[in-house]
Structures are given as structure tokens and as C-alpha cells.
Amino acid sequence: MDTESTHSGYSNRSNRHGEQSRRERRKLSSKDSSRSERSVIINTPYGPTQASPNHNSEPLLEVPTSVAGDEAPSLQDDNWGETTTAVTGTSELSLSQEEVVGLGKGSEDGLRQGCRRYAPLALGLCVGLLVLATPLAFLVLPAVLWPARLQACGSACEGLFLSVSCKLLILLLAVWAIFLRQAHASLPRVCVYRALLAILTLLLTLSYWLFYGVRILDSQDEDYQGIVQFAVSLVDSLLFVHYLAIVLLELRQLQSCYSLCVIRSTDGETRYYNLGQLSIQRAALSLLEFYYRDFPLHNPALLSASKHRAAKHLAGLKVYTVDGPGNLAGPAGGSGGSQVGGHSRAMISAAARRRDATHNELYYEEADHDRRVRKRRARLVVAVEEAFMHVRRMQQEEQKASPGDVMDVREAALAIFPSMARALQKYLRTTRRQHCHSMDSIQRHLAFCLTHNMSPKAFLEAYLSPGPTLQYGRERWMAGQWTLVSEAAVTSGLKEDTVFSLRCLDFSLAVTVKSIPYIQMTEEYVDPKSHKFTLSLQSETSV
């Protein structure tokens, strides 16, 4: 009876407390309703929804809907009716002032990036059109402005016309091949040599126009052959400028002068590359191209094990004072000090024992992980081989069947995928690479292998060893924008002991520059007669 009365009293008090809290919530909600009618903030969930499913992180094995429906209520809070917030209002979607400012900033950033990307191309097109139209204008203007006063030049002018047309066609193709290529990256600064070549081309064209206006247009020169030769000289000068551009932009960097060491900050992955005479920003761009080709995909899941081990080591030591801090000083004056000294010595000895046992824990942990990886790998290899054998049997049966019953490659991949899905999922989870491969990508790769009649080993090579970054989708790169950090100017050339870094959201690449040493080779002549020898046999020797 006492317990029942106690429980009933507690329940009554809890009910009264719940009613009071609900009344207070209603009052607050009624006060806030007038203010929330103007703007309703809807925070979209980060996870996938039915409207926008996330196929990249789709699991290999889907959970049945019946199981998910049964377990869904148990995962919710018991007080879900009181803690759930209902959003009401007339508008279905509204944004706060901060979000509106963020959208404006995002549009401004996109406009700025578009300008930075297409402004050099537009400037180059303008300069190219001006350069190509100038020789034609030199030939056309006299024939339009004073045609009656021009002297006929006959076959000499016709030969010069043919020379100008051929040279302009060659110049057009050369400019298209060097300057009008689609840019695959945006650099922080303008390329110095490109800017110098553009300025040189403009100065050359303007000087020819100035000379043409003063000596030909003002005086209305009657020597049309000299005018044509003047246009030919301009085309020749432009061809030489283009040759200079090829030397500065393409040929100068071919000879390797520096060795660059690239280190990834998270896992210490290191590569070495040889580059020529380049600026820091151009060298950084080349290194990023090499990074996507040579470096394995950055996997943050592999770093969590070491962090967990360090946290476990730091949390392994705890010291408790049983008598409390007030009992450190006992009846005897030195008892408290001796007790503190005993605690400190115990802590030091425990830390030393813990430090000595850490390498053993690491050794056995790595050994156990290697054993589980080999076990999962063996199961995966067997499952894939059995699936491919089943496909071969199906192909043999399809050869005997009618043409209408032939199965498509995609259907065959979907048919054999469930037999290997569980083993593949366990192996990827063990190696912590499950986020790198989605179910759709695995099925596409399986269909690709079946189409080209590849072996099970060829199919497994993409999952047994991590591939380069470019082999995965763009959403797996985890580096959309890079930041170049350098003490020297990014337009300056590479030098000995230059250090710069390339940073992205999750890691950075530290780059160190070393000069390739001067190699001196000498020649040593070997006389061919020095290799000859004679063998003299004595008749008295026993054979």
C-alpha cells in the first residue's frame, strides 16, 4: 500500500507538472504565432528524401520495408507527441534574411568565377579577330577608297595574294591550337608569358596600323604591289610571334629542372615529380593533375582507427581519492605528503606500464585486422568466381535457346549480383572503403566486365586495391576547390627550396622543390686490343 500511494503521488505530481508545462508551451506558442506568420523557416533535412534520393550513398543491401516499419517506432522518442514541433503558416517555403544573403553571395561568387573563366577567352578571341582581319583590311581599303588611282601589278600581286591566304590559314590553325583550347582550370593570377605575348601582338598590330594610316591612307599610295607586300610583312611578323609563343609556353618547360616532393597531410602519401621551368601556379596545376592520376583516393575512415586508439589510451588512466581531499593531512603532519607521493608514484608506474603495453595492443589489433581482411577477401573471391561460373553456364544455355529468350547483360548482372553482394559489402566494410562504391556503380562495373568477357580477377581488382582518384566519381574526390598558399609570388618561377601547399576542405598537399643536380659524365676509352690474350700449351703437360 505504501508503495502504491508513493507511485500514485509521484504520478499525480508528474501529471500536474506535465499539464503546467503544456500550458506554458501553449502560451509561448500563442505569443510566437503572431511573429511566425510573416516568415516560416523550413530547415531541409540533410539525409536523402523521396524527392531527392541520394544514390551515391545507397547501401549495398537494402533493408526490407516491413522490418523498417516495425523498427521505426522503437527508434523514436517516447515523448514524441510533446517534443515534435509543428510548422504552420500560409507559405510552403520561406527563407530567412541570412539565407537570402547567402544566396546572393553564392550568385555573386558564381558570376565572378564565370568572369574569371571566360574573360581571358573573350579577350583572346578579340585579339585574334583583330590580328586576322588587319592584313585583309590592308588589302581591301585601297581598292575601296581610291580604286581608279591604283597601279595594276598583274601576276606579282596574284602570287602575293596566294601567299597571304596560305599564311593566314596557317596562322589561324596555329592560334586555334595554342590559344583557343578549353581551359580546364582557373588560376589565381594571369600567366605572365601569355600577357606579354598578347601585349606584344597588340603593339605590333597597332604599329602597323599607325604606319599604314600615315604612309598609305593619308597619301593614297598608288603602288598596290607595295601595299600587298606590306600586308605580307605583317603576316610574317605575326607568324614569328606565334613561334615565340610556342617556345615560351610549350618548349621551355619540357626540360626537367626541378624535383618536387608532394606529401598528403593526413596519411603521409608521398610522390615525386620532375618539372621544368614553370611558375608556382602552373606547377601547382600540374601537380594537381598528377595527384588525381597517381594518388589513391583519400579515405578519412582509415584515420579514425588511430584516433580511437589514442583516445582509448588517454582515457585508460583514472585516479580516485577514496578518503577525499580533506583527509590528506592526517594526525601526523607528514602522512598527507606521503599519501600524495604514493599516488603520484602509482600514476607514473601505471602510465609506464600502459605505455609499454600500447605497442602490444597495436600489434595484435593490426594482426587481427589483417586476419579478418584475408578471411573476407577469400570469401569474396569464392563468391565472385561462383557467380561468374553461373554466368558462363547461362551463356552456354542461351546459345541453345531461342533468340527471343536471350538475357541482356544488364539483366545478367542484376541476376548474379545478390549472390556476391553480402561478401562484397562485408569486405568493403572491413577495409573501410564502403563509401567509395555505391550499388549502382558496382552493378555497372559488373555489366562492363560481362560485356567484355573479363575474368573474376579483373572484376575484383577494382575493389581489392584502392585505385587512383580519377577512377571514382566526382562526388568521391572530396576536393572541389583548392587554395594555393605560398610565401613567394605565385607568378614567380620555381627555385631551390621553394615550399608551397595546396589546401582543400579535409587535407592539404605540402610541396617541396629541389633542383636536379648538374650531372657530369666522362668517357673512358677501352682499347679493343687489350681484351685479346694468347693461350700457350706446353707439350709436356698432361692432358
Residue, then its C-alpha position, 0 to 999 in steps of 0.5 A: m500500500d505504501t508503495e502504491s500511494t508513493h507511485s500514485g503521488y509521484s504520478n499525480r505530481s508528474n501529471r500536474h507538472g506535465e499539464q503546467s508545462r503544456r500550458e506554458r508551451r501553449k502560451l509561448s506558442s500563442k505569443d510566437s504565432s503572431r511573429s511566425e506568420r510573416s516568415v516560416i523557416i523550413n530547415t531541409p533535412y540533410g539525409p536523402t528524401q523521396a524527392s531527392p534520393n541520394h544514390n551515391s550513398e545507397p547501401l549495398l543491401e537494402v533493408p526490407t520495408s516491413v522490418a523498417g516499419d516495425e523498427a521505426p517506432s522503437l527508434q523514436d522518442d517516447n515523448w514524441g507527441e510533446t517534443t515534435t514541433a509543428v510548422t504552420g503558416t500560409s507559405e510552403l517555403s520561406l527563407s530567412q534574411e541570412e539565407v537570402v544573403g547567402l544566396g546572393k553571395g553564392s550568385e555573386d561568387g558564381l558570376r565572378q568565377g564565370c568572369r574569371r573563366y571566360a574573360p581571358l577567352a573573350l579577350g583572346l578571341c578579340v585579339g585574334l579577330l583583330v590580328l586576322a582581319t588587319p592584313l585583309a583590311f590592308l588589302v581591301l581599303p585601297a581598292v575601296l577608297w581610291p580604286a581608279r588611282l591604283q597601279a595594276c601589278g598583274s601576276a606579282c600581286e596574284g602570287l602575293f595574294l596566294s601567299v597571304s591566304c596560305k599564311l593566314l590559314i596557317l596562322l589561324l590553325a596555329v592560334w586555334a591550337i595554342f590559344l583557343r583550347q578549353a581551359h580546364a582550370s582557373l588560376p589565381r593570377v594571369c600567366v605572365y608569358r601569355a600577357l606579354l605575348a598578347i601585349l606584344t601582338l597588340l603593339l605590333t598590330l597597332s604599329y602597323w596600323l599607325f604606319y599604314g594610316v600615315r604612309i598609305l591612307d593619308s597619301q593614297d599610295e598608288d603602288y598596290q604591289g607595295i601595299v600587298q607586300f606590306a600586308v605580307s610583312l605583317v603576316d610574317s611578323l605575326l607568324f614569328v610571334h606565334y613561334l615565340a609563343i610556342v617556345l615560351l609556353e610549350l618548349r621551355q618547360l619540357q626540360s626537367c629542372y626541378s624535383l618536387c616532393v608532394i606529401r598528403s597531410t593526413d596519411g603521409e602519401t608521398r610522390y615525386y615529380n620532375l618539372g621544368q621551368l614553370s611558375i608556382q601556379r602552373a606547377a601547382l596545376s600540374l601537380l594537381e593533375f598528377y595527384y588525381r592520376d597517381f594518388p589513391l583516393h583519400n579515405p578519412a575512415l582509415l584515420s579514425a582507427s588511430k584516433h580511437r586508439a589514442a583516445k582509448h589510451l588517454a582515457g585508460l588512466k583514472v585516479y580516485t581519492v577514496d578518503g577525499p581531499g580533506n583527509l590528506a593531512g592526517p594526525a601526523g603532519g607528514s602522512g598527507g605528503s606521503q599519501v600524495g607521493g604514493h599516488s603520484r608514484a602509482m600514476i607514473s608506474a601505471a602510465a609506464r606500464r600502459r605505455d609499454a603495453t600500447h605497442n602490444e595492443l597495436y600489434y595484435e589489433e593490426a594482426d587481427h585486422d589483417r586476419r579478418v581482411r584475408k578471411r573476407r577477401a577469400r570469401l569474396v573471391v569464392a563468391v565472385e568466381e561462383a557467380f561468374m561460373h553461373v554466368r558462363r553456364m547461362q551463356q552456354e544455355e542461351q546459345k541453345a535457346s531461342p533468340g527471343d529468350v536471350m538475357d541482356v547483360r544488364e539483366a545478367a548482372l542484376a541476376i548474379f549480383p545478390s549472390m556476391a553482394r553480402a561478401l562484397q559489402k562485408y569486405l568493403r566494410t572491413t577495409r573501410r572503403q564502403h563509401c567509395h562504391s555505391m550499388d549502382s556503380i558496382q552493378r555497372h562495373l559488373a555489366f562492363c566486365l560481362t560485356h567484355n568477357m573479363s575474368p573474376k580477377a579483373f572484376l575484383e581488382a577494382y575493389l581489392s586495391p584502392g585505385p587512383t582518384l580519377q577512377y571514382g566519381r566526382e562526388r568521391w574526390m572530396a576536393g572541389q576547390w583548392t587554395l594555393v598558399s605560398e610565401a613567394a609570388v605565385t607568378s614567380g618561377l620555381k627555385e631551390d627550396t621553394v615550399f608551397s601547399l595546396r589546401c582543400l576542405d579535409f587535407s592539404l598537399a605540402v610541396t617541396v622543390k629541389s633542383i636536379p643536380y648538374i650531372q657530369m659524365t666522362e668517357e673512358y676509352v677501352d682499347p679493343k686490343s687489350h681484351k685479346f690474350t694468347l693461350s700457350l700449351q706446353s707439350e709436356t703437360s698432361v692432358 
